[in-house]
Amino acid sequence: MDEMIRLNVGALARLAYAAAPGFVARGDDTIVNMDSSLAISPETLNGVYGGTKAFVLTLSVSLNHELAGKGVRVPVVLPGAMAAGLSGQSRRERSGGTVGGDDRP
């Protein structure tokens, strides 16, 4: 839990504030923060993670307001759950050993 907070909250805040002056100096630039739909739709038993993601959203919106007059945009991307095939059988296993007609994974 502490590592998650250090990474999702502490590291993001430090990096954003360390990088911001360079973005401002260049002007007309964009810092894109990746977040999660859990920032706005928390799940049971995932409160700490959702809380750190809410921080990412809030920081991004705040930075966007702070830096807008200096030519820097800070959008935040909130992808939701998606079927990525990261669990269970691989495509190769499901297809009987081939994918797309050849032997690639």
Secondary structure, DSSP 8 states (H G I E B T S, - for coil): -HHHHIIIIIIHHHHHHHHHHHHHHH-SEE--EE--GGGTS--TT-HHHHHHHHHHHHHHHHHHHHHHTTTEE--EE---------SSS-HHHHTTS-BTTBS--
